């Protein structure tokens, strides 16, 4: 049985600034499938190789797969759908599968606009994909599809979602197959070396309202640090990788495991063979201040911090649980440890003004991170924040949901003015860094790395790929009134998806009403018992409430409806650009 994976040919002026990123989802899925006995697996990276539709048709016709798997983040969803439409034309008997974060939460939308997709994998895919492939191999497809957990598909006139699959509990049992990657095509521009995106943990215990990842992975799990280092050693020794970024949302959450990981890197001497970076939270940096030099010794050279916003009001809106003062202190601590810092700012909400954009610049310059990145707020349609502000969302062309296109229109700015304000911040920050900092701050590796990052920005700027400026027609302040983001205004939320959201909101409302009724009932009983000289334990009410929530969570877990809400770094990246690292 032949399986072909395809990474969609989608590009935006964000994560690709720093180079081409190897799609780690392929390695992890292929590794799981090969363990289950599937060894005829092929991969087409249409994005990195710029494979057009005609070439894709030819490749699929030549390979004649039995199963075609495609992943998609939100901005690449239309290209993913088109990829599977081409597959239907060329190899109509192949089972067409779509996975990824967008399809997981928006399966009703996707199946409405792309009914040629046979099945959607909801959630992390290793175990679900293996069960699906076994059904195809054994001739049980599509008859047994309703018995496989974690799927969504069209059955007659109905969109069906099977029971949610459990998360992968034994991550160490997954042996990623990195041999499918054509490594010479994946270069990290700042250092000019091959780059990889391995995975140490999945999930996030924090619930930032603008993010999807804590919903996608559902629970937090960490691999054995030695197994992760085994994987990195293989990447170094057998594939020549010289830089990696841990795909985790926040690898430092489990301090004990992260310290073990760093120590293992040092003990094997890998800290002298490969450099690496992570995304993490400000609070973890502050917590680990005495360990930062140890982390640097382990080869950690780049940390992207989710500082998110200069105004504390925005931090509270995003539920970041950090303060502006902590952001500044974390950057200072990293600078003292000789670890490069990248500060991430989110801009473009309804209350954005010229003054708040200026504030983020002044704060970034005051903090003095090595790199700064201003990302346009992107209202992922499966996040809590989206549900709060959806009446303000005017653009449903998901191909533009890429961190660099202003989806939201601030009340006080046009989208062109917002883009111009962000570009002004970039110009001032990096011009000052280029003239007065990068060439003169330190020698050796520090200077080489910073100049390499500057090279990446300049390359994207000259090629007009940075922030999709060429596509939008932005050439400076004089064009802010004429930029065109080419939104496809015909794109709308499907009725089936809207109905699903409304049903979810209704369930949530009824759950809250039940909780309130239970609390009131418990208070009445407590009052009665108190009157009878019986004192109710102070925490009994809270314990009962938690039990009610746990019961609701269990009910949701066994629902036939998928979860409703969700969420590289270095030289300008974004979270959802990396989400497919281990889908």
C-alpha positions in Angstrom: 0.0 0.0 0.0 1.4 3.4 -1.0 1.0 6.5 1.0 1.9 10.0 -0.2 2.1 13.0 2.0 1.9 16.5 0.5 2.8 19.8 2.2 0.7 22.6 0.5 2.4 25.2 -1.7 1.5 28.2 0.4 3.8 31.2 1.1 3.6 34.3 3.2 6.1 36.9 4.3 6.4 35.5 7.9 8.2 32.4 9.0 10.1 31.9 5.7 12.2 35.0 6.3 14.6 32.9 8.3 14.7 30.0 5.8 12.8 26.9 4.8 11.5 24.8 7.7 11.3 21.0 7.3 7.7 19.8 7.9 8.1 17.8 11.0 4.6 16.4 10.8 5.7 14.2 8.0 8.5 12.7 10.0 6.3 11.9 13.0 3.4 10.5 11.0 5.7 8.5 8.8 7.5 7.1 11.8 4.3 6.0 13.4 3.1 4.4 10.2 6.4 2.6 9.6 6.2 1.1 13.1 2.8 -0.2 12.1 4.3 -1.9 9.0 3.7 0.7 6.3 7.0 1.2 4.5 5.9 2.6 1.1 5.7 6.2 2.1 6.6 9.2 -0.1 6.6 13.0 0.6 6.1 16.0 -1.7 7.0 19.3 -0.1 5.2 21.5 -2.6 5.9 24.6 -0.4 9.7 24.4 -0.2 10.1 23.0 -3.7 7.5 25.5 -5.1 5.7 22.6 -6.8 2.9 24.1 -9.0 -0.4 22.4 -9.7 0.7 20.9 -13.1 3.8 19.4 -11.6 1.8 18.1 -8.7 -0.6 16.3 -11.1 2.3 14.7 -12.8 3.9 13.5 -9.5 0.7 12.1 -8.2 0.0 10.3 -11.5 3.4 8.8 -11.4 3.2 7.7 -7.8 -0.4 6.3 -8.0 -0.9 6.3 -4.2 -3.6 4.5 -2.3 -3.8 7.2 0.3 -2.9 10.9 0.1 -2.4 12.9 3.3 -2.2 16.7 3.4 -1.9 19.0 6.4 -3.0 22.6 6.7 -2.7 25.5 9.0 -5.4 28.2 8.6 -3.7 30.3 5.9 -2.9 27.3 3.8 -6.3 25.7 4.0 -7.5 26.6 0.5 -4.2 25.4 -1.1 -4.6 22.1 0.9 -8.2 21.8 -0.4 -7.0 22.4 -3.9 -4.2 19.8 -3.5 -6.8 17.2 -2.7 -9.1 18.3 -5.5 -6.1 17.7 -7.9 -5.7 14.3 -6.3 -9.3 13.4 -7.0 -8.8 14.3 -10.6 -5.5 12.3 -11.1 -5.9 9.4 -8.7 -9.7 9.2 -8.0 -9.5 5.9 -6.2 -7.0 7.1 -3.6 -8.4 8.0 -0.1 -8.0 11.7 0.4 -7.1 12.8 3.9 -6.8 16.2 5.5 -5.3 17.0 8.9 -4.0 19.9 10.9 -5.2 22.5 13.3 -7.6 24.3 11.0 -9.4 21.2 9.8 -9.6 19.8 13.3 -11.7 22.7 14.6 -13.3 23.8 11.3 -14.2 20.5 9.8 -17.8 21.5 9.0 -16.5 24.6 7.2 -13.9 22.6 5.3 -16.2 19.7 4.3 -18.8 22.3 3.1 -16.4 24.1 0.8 -14.4 21.0 -0.2 -16.7 18.0 -0.3 -14.2 16.1 -2.4 -12.2 15.5 0.8 -12.9 11.9 1.9 -12.0 12.3 5.6 -10.5 14.8 8.1 -8.2 13.7 11.0 -9.1 15.7 14.1 -6.3 16.3 16.5 -2.8 14.9 16.7 -2.6 12.4 13.9 -0.2 9.5 14.7 -2.6 7.0 16.2 -5.7 8.1 14.2 -3.8 8.0 10.9 -2.4 4.6 11.6 -5.9 3.3 12.3 -7.2 4.9 9.2 -4.4 3.5 7.0 -5.0 0.0 8.5 -8.6 0.2 7.5 -7.7 1.1 3.9 -5.1 -1.6 3.7 -7.4 -4.3 5.1 -10.3 -3.3 2.8 -12.4 -2.0 5.6 -12.7 1.5 4.2 -15.1 3.2 4.1 -17.3 0.7 5.9 -15.5 1.0 9.2 -14.9 4.7 9.2 -17.5 5.4 11.9 -15.6 3.0 14.3 -12.4 5.0 14.1 -12.1 7.7 16.6 -11.1 11.3 15.7 -12.5 11.5 12.2 -14.9 13.7 10.3 -16.5 13.0 6.9 -19.5 13.4 4.8 -22.1 10.6 5.0 -24.9 11.3 2.5 -26.2 14.8 3.3 -24.7 14.8 6.8 -21.3 15.8 8.2 -20.3 13.2 10.8 -17.7 13.5 13.5 -16.8 10.3 15.3 -15.9 10.1 19.0 -12.9 12.2 19.9 -9.7 10.2 20.0 -7.6 10.2 23.1 -4.3 12.1 23.0 -1.1 10.1 22.4 0.0 9.1 25.8 3.3 7.5 25.0 5.2 10.1 22.9 8.4 8.1 23.3 6.9 5.3 21.3 6.9 7.5 18.2 10.1 7.1 16.3 10.1 10.0 13.7 11.4 9.1 10.2 13.6 12.1 9.2 14.8 10.2 6.1 11.9 11.5 4.0 13.3 15.1 4.3 15.6 16.4 1.5 17.8 18.1 4.0 19.9 20.3 1.6 16.7 22.4 1.0 16.2 23.4 4.6 18.7 26.0 5.5 18.6 28.4 8.5 19.7 31.7 6.9 21.3 33.4 9.9 23.8 30.6 10.3 23.8 29.0 6.9 23.2 25.5 8.3 20.6 22.8 8.0 17.6 23.3 10.4 15.2 20.9 12.1 12.1 21.3 14.3 12.0 18.3 16.7 9.4 18.0 19.4 10.0 17.5 23.1 6.5 18.2 24.6 3.0 18.7 23.4 0.4 20.9 24.9 0.3 24.0 27.1 -1.3 24.5 30.5 -1.9 28.2 29.7 -5.0 29.5 28.0 -4.0 32.6 26.1 -7.3 33.7 24.5 -5.8 34.4 21.1 -4.0 31.0 20.8 -5.1 27.6 19.4 -2.4 25.3 20.6 -3.7 24.6 24.2 -7.0 23.4 22.6 -5.4 21.4 19.9 -3.0 19.3 22.0 -5.5 19.3 24.9 -3.3 18.0 27.7 0.4 18.6 28.5 2.8 15.7 27.9 6.6 15.6 28.0 8.9 13.1 26.3 11.9 11.4 28.0 14.7 14.0 27.6 17.2 11.3 26.6 14.9 10.1 23.8 14.7 13.7 22.5 18.5 14.0 22.6 18.7 10.6 20.8 16.6 12.2 18.0 18.8 15.3 17.9 22.0 13.2 17.8 20.5 11.4 14.8 19.7 14.7 13.1 23.3 15.9 13.7 25.2 12.8 12.8 23.1 11.3 10.0 21.5 14.4 8.5 24.1 17.2 9.1 21.6 19.5 11.0 23.4 22.5 12.6 20.4 24.3 14.2 17.1 23.3 15.6 14.1 24.9 17.2 12.0 22.9 19.7 8.5 22.9 18.3 7.0 23.0 21.8 4.8 25.9 22.8 6.9 26.3 25.9 9.6 23.6 26.6 10.6 25.2 29.9 7.2 24.5 31.6 8.6 21.3 33.1 11.7 22.7 34.6 13.1 19.3 35.7 12.7 17.8 32.3 14.2 20.8 30.5 17.2 20.8 32.8 17.7 17.0 32.2 17.5 17.7 28.4 20.2 20.4 28.7 22.4 18.3 30.8 22.1 15.4 28.3 23.1 17.7 25.5 26.2 18.7 27.4 27.1 15.2 28.5 27.0 14.0 24.9 29.0 17.0 23.6 26.2 18.0 21.3 26.3 21.5 22.7 29.5 22.0 20.6 28.0 20.5 17.4 24.6 22.2 17.2 22.9 25.4 18.4 19.2 25.7 19.1 16.3 28.0 20.0 13.0 27.9 21.8 9.8 29.9 22.3 8.9 30.4 25.9 7.2 32.6 28.5 8.7 35.6 30.3 7.8 34.1 33.7 9.9 31.0 33.0 12.9 33.2 32.3 12.4 35.1 35.5 12.0 31.8 37.4 15.2 30.2 35.9 17.5 33.3 36.2 20.1 31.2 37.9 20.1 28.6 35.2 20.3 30.8 32.1 24.0 30.4 31.7 23.7 26.7 32.1 21.1 26.7 29.3 23.5 28.7 27.1 26.2 26.1 27.8 23.8 23.5 26.5 23.7 25.3 23.1 20.6 27.4 23.6 21.3 30.6 21.7 17.9 32.1 20.8 14.8 32.6 22.8 11.6 34.1 21.3 9.5 35.7 24.1 5.8 36.2 23.9 5.9 39.7 25.3 2.8 40.2 23.1 1.9 43.8 23.9 3.4 46.9 25.4 0.3 48.0 27.2 -0.6 46.0 30.2 -4.2 46.4 29.2 -3.5 44.2 26.2 -1.7 41.6 28.2 -4.8 41.3 30.4 -7.0 41.0 27.3 -4.8 38.2 25.9 -4.8 36.4 29.3 -1.0 36.3 29.2 -0.6 36.5 33.0 2.6 38.6 32.7 3.5 42.2 33.3 5.4 44.8 31.3 8.0 45.0 34.0 8.6 41.3 33.8 9.1 41.5 30.1 11.9 44.0 30.4 13.6 42.1 33.2 13.5 38.8 31.3 15.2 40.4 28.3 17.9 41.9 30.6 18.5 38.5 32.2 18.9 36.8 28.8 21.2 39.4 27.6 23.5 38.9 30.6 23.5 35.1 29.8 24.5 35.8 26.2 21.3 34.4 24.8 19.7 36.2 21.8 16.3 37.5 22.5 13.4 38.1 20.1 10.5 40.1 21.5 7.1 39.2 19.9 4.5 42.0 19.8 0.8 41.6 18.7 -0.7 44.6 17.0 -3.8 45.4 15.1 -6.7 45.1 17.6 -9.6 47.4 17.6 -8.0 49.8 20.0 -4.7 50.2 18.0 -3.7 53.7 17.2 -0.6 55.5 15.9 0.2 56.3 19.6 0.0 52.6 20.7 2.2 51.5 17.7 4.7 54.2 18.8 4.5 52.9 22.3 5.4 49.4 21.3 8.4 50.7 19.4 9.6 52.9 22.3 9.2 50.0 24.7 11.0 47.6 22.4 13.9 50.0 22.1 13.9 50.5 25.8 14.0 46.8 26.5 16.8 46.3 23.8 16.0 42.7 22.6 18.3 41.6 19.8 15.3 41.1 17.5 11.8 42.4 17.5 8.8 41.1 15.6 5.4 42.9 15.2 2.7 40.4 14.3 -0.7 41.3 13.1 -3.4 40.0 15.4 -5.0 37.1 13.6 -8.5 36.1 14.8 -8.2 32.3 14.6 -11.9 31.3 14.3 -11.6 28.6 16.9 -10.2 30.7 19.8 -12.0 32.2 22.8 -11.0 35.8 21.7 -12.6 35.3 18.3 -15.9 34.4 19.9 -15.8 37.6 21.9 -15.0 39.9 18.9 -16.4 38.0 16.0 -18.9 40.8 15.3 -15.9 43.0 14.4 -14.3 40.5 12.0 -15.0 41.5 8.4 -12.5 39.3 6.5 -13.1 35.5 6.3 -10.5 34.9 3.5 -8.4 32.5 5.6 -5.5 32.6 3.1 -4.7 36.0 4.6 -4.7 34.8 8.2 -0.9 34.7 8.3 0.3 37.2 10.9 1.4 39.7 8.3 -1.9 40.8 6.8 -4.1 43.2 8.9 -7.3 41.1 9.1 -8.8 43.4 11.8 -9.4 47.1 11.1 -8.6 49.3 14.1 -11.2 51.9 14.8 -8.7 54.8 14.4 -6.7 53.4 11.5 -7.1 52.1 8.0 -5.5 48.8 7.3 -2.9 50.6 5.1 -2.1 53.0 8.0 -1.7 50.0 10.3 0.7 48.3 7.9 2.6 51.5 7.4 2.9 52.0 11.2 4.3 48.5 11.6 6.8 49.0 8.8 7.9 52.2 10.4 8.6 50.3 13.6 10.6 47.7 11.7 12.6 50.3 9.7 13.6 52.3 12.8 14.4 49.3 15.0 16.6 47.4 12.5 18.2 50.5 11.0 19.5 51.5 14.4 20.5 47.9 15.2 22.4 47.6 11.9 24.2 50.9 12.3 25.0 51.0 16.0 24.6 47.5 17.4 25.0 44.4 15.3 28.5 45.2 13.8 29.9 46.4 17.1 28.4 44.3 19.8 30.8 41.4 20.6 32.9 39.2 18.3 32.8 35.7 17.0 29.5 33.8 17.2 27.4 36.7 18.6 28.4 39.1 15.8 28.0 36.4 13.2 24.5 35.4 14.4 23.2 39.0 14.5 24.6 39.9 11.1 23.0 36.6 9.8 19.6 37.7 11.1 20.1 41.1 9.5 20.9 39.3 6.2 17.7 37.3 6.4 15.7 40.5 6.9 17.5 42.3 4.0 17.0 39.3 1.7 13.3 39.2 2.4 13.1 43.0 2.1 14.9 43.2 -1.2 12.8 40.4 -2.6 9.6 42.1 -1.4 8.6 38.9 0.4 8.8 40.4 3.8 5.3 40.9 5.2 4.0 40.2 1.8 4.8 43.8 0.8 5.2 42.9 -2.9 1.7 41.3 -3.0 0.1 44.2 -1.2 1.9 46.9 -3.3 3.4 48.7 -0.3 6.5 50.8 -1.2 6.6 53.2 1.7 4.4 55.7 3.5 3.4 57.3 0.2 1.5 54.1 -0.7 -0.3 53.4 2.6 -3.5 54.7 1.0 -3.3 52.5 -2.1 -2.2 49.1 -0.7 -4.4 46.2 -1.7 -4.5 43.1 0.4 -6.6 41.3 -2.3 -9.1 39.8 0.2 -11.5 37.3 -1.4 -14.8 38.8 -0.2 -16.8 35.9 -1.4 -15.4 33.8 1.5 -17.9 33.4 4.3 -18.4 31.2 7.3 -20.4 28.1 6.3 -23.9 27.8 7.7 -23.0 24.4 9.1 -20.0 25.9 11.0 -22.1 28.8 12.4 -24.8 26.4 13.6 -22.1 24.3 15.3 -20.7 27.4 17.1 -24.3 28.4 18.1 -24.9 24.9 19.5 -21.6 25.0 21.4 -22.5 28.4 22.9 -25.9 27.1 23.9 -24.3 24.1 25.6 -21.9 26.4 27.4 -24.8 28.6 28.5 -26.8 25.7 29.8 -23.8 24.3 31.6 -23.3 27.6 33.4 -27.0 27.7 34.3 -26.7 24.1 35.7 -23.6 25.2 37.7 -25.4 28.2 39.1 -28.4 26.0 40.1 -26.2 23.5 41.7 -24.4 26.2 43.7 -27.7 27.7 44.8 -28.9 24.3 45.9 -25.8 23.5 47.8 -26.0 26.9 49.6 -29.6 26.1 50.6 -28.6 22.7 51.9 -25.7 24.2 53.8 -28.0 26.8 55.4 -30.4 24.0 56.4 -27.5 22.0 57.9 -26.1 25.0 59.7 -29.5 25.6 61.2 -29.4 22.1 62.5 -26.0 22.8 64.0 -24.2 21.0 61.2 -21.3 22.9 59.7 -20.6 22.3 56.0 -16.8 22.2 55.1 -15.7 25.5 53.7 -14.5 24.0 50.5 -17.3 21.5 49.8 -19.1 23.9 47.4 -16.0 24.4 45.3 -15.3 20.6 45.3 -18.8 20.0 44.0 -18.4 22.6 41.3 -15.2 21.1 40.1 -16.8 17.7 40.0 -19.6 19.2 37.8 -17.0 20.7 35.4 -15.1 17.4 35.3 -18.3 15.6 34.4 -18.9 18.2 31.6 -15.4 17.7 30.4 -15.9 13.9 30.2 -19.1 14.4 28.3 -17.3 16.6 25.8 -14.6 14.1 25.4 -17.1 11.5 24.3 -19.1 13.8 22.1 -19.4 13.2 18.4 -18.6 16.9 17.8 -15.0 18.1 17.6 -13.7 20.8 20.1 -14.8 24.3 19.2 -11.9 26.5 20.1 -8.1 26.5 20.0 -4.1 28.6 18.7 9.2 29.8 13.9 10.6 31.9 15.7 14.0 33.4 14.8 14.0 36.4 12.5 10.2 36.9 12.5 7.9 33.9 12.9 4.6 33.1 14.3 3.0 30.3 16.3 0.6 29.0 13.8 3.3 28.9 11.1 4.9 26.2 13.2 1.8 24.4 14.5 2.1 21.6 11.9 5.5 20.6 13.5 3.9 17.5 15.0 0.3 17.2 13.8 
